Amino acid sequence: MNTQTVFEEDKEYIAGTYRRFPVAFQSGEGAVLTDAEGKRYLDFGSGIAVNIFGVNDEAWKQAVIAQVNQIQHTSNLYYTQPQVELAKLLCEKTGAKQVFFGNRGAEANECAIKVARKYSSDRYGAGRHEIVTLKNSFHGRTIATLSATGQEAFHRYFGPFLEGFSYAEPNLASTLSCMTDKTCAVMIELVQGESGVRKLDEDYVKALERVCRERDILLIVDEVQTGNGRTGYLYAYEAYGIAPDIVTTAKGLGGGLPLGACMLFAKTEQVLGPGAHGSTFGGNPVACAGAVSILSRLDEPLFLEVRGKSAYLRALLSKIGGVEEVTGMGLMIGLALKEKKAADVAAKCLEKGLLVLTAHERVRLLPPLTVTKDEIDAAVKILSEVIGA
């Protein structure tokens, strides 16, 4: 099937929910993807922060194949070794006590919302169910996680949305004004990826943690995009020196297969009991086997390497004349542009063989954690040509 046929049949048979770039990929290796015509592209999107070890990662691939050759699925009515191995690794590396597995970030966040409300209901009774999130946040596309998302653009067409959510500016005064005696949790992303790669202020986050402790309000950190080494730490909350009650993650954890995790720490470890929550495919043994391969290779030497690459890349990007500001953390980077539109830059970069993403009015860069210095130099050269002085 040639590329044009793929475009035409996609348009005919697949729901038109995506604004796709005009390219169909067939193969790849590391930070390079190849289309049907043999053109090569530097991948600075990583499948939206999923392929953290690049495309066609051999260790992940062999772990997945080995599990496929044994059993591809049972159900959560039975035990499986890969799921236990992954949960143990997550708990050992983070200090979490229990893990619930779903298929994606939205499911992990759904679980977090349910845990927060049940914790409060068990402890205080009905009525203490409200959750404060932040303006410009993004927590998923289910009705509950859209309700939690603090962006008006996502609150169209699908109403009525769930009650019990309020949206604060990312500062303490605004967050406190949203808290009431009905508040059970505050849910934050430490780097708001979908709204422009905006990093939260450290003093604000630490002050928020103190307030939550004082009021027995759960602190939920959404690490769907920031997690699994993306920011130069296993999870971004470590860089802030805080201890959340619930941490959610997905994307890079599965290495390319659908997998989300909701990690429950000391205060929340006993909240879920039999029948309180569930998922048919959550913790699928093939996905978990791949994730064990991913997580076992996420260590401090790699995180130091990511932070070094981040500093190098940010220094180069800041010298591009058309770049107004470089934001983000680790290899999760946003570019605010002086004049050009992010969508136009992304389209032009594609023509020149570089894949970048957008986030509102900003260009977003999410290269594999294994990206090389030469690949960074090549990407910056294209960005310099496209963005200009």
Protein Blocks (a to p, Z undefined) as FASTA:
>chain_A
ZZklmmmmmmmmpccfbccdddddfbdehjaccdfkopacddfkgnnoilmnoghilklm
mmmmmmmmmogcfcfkbccfklmmmmmmmmmmnopabdcddfbfklmmmmmmmmmmmmmm
mmnoghiacccddehiafbjbfklmmmpccfklmghjaccdehiacddfbfklmmmmpcf
kbfbdcddfbdfknnopacdfklmmmmmmmmmmnopacdddfklmgghlnopablklmno
pacfbdcdefjlnoopacddddddfklmmmpcghkaccfkgopaklmmmmmmmmmmmcfk
lmmmmmmmmmmmmmmmmmpmklmbdcdehjbdcdddfkbcfklmmmmmmmnopacddehj
bccddddfkbcfklmmmmmmmmmmmnoZZ
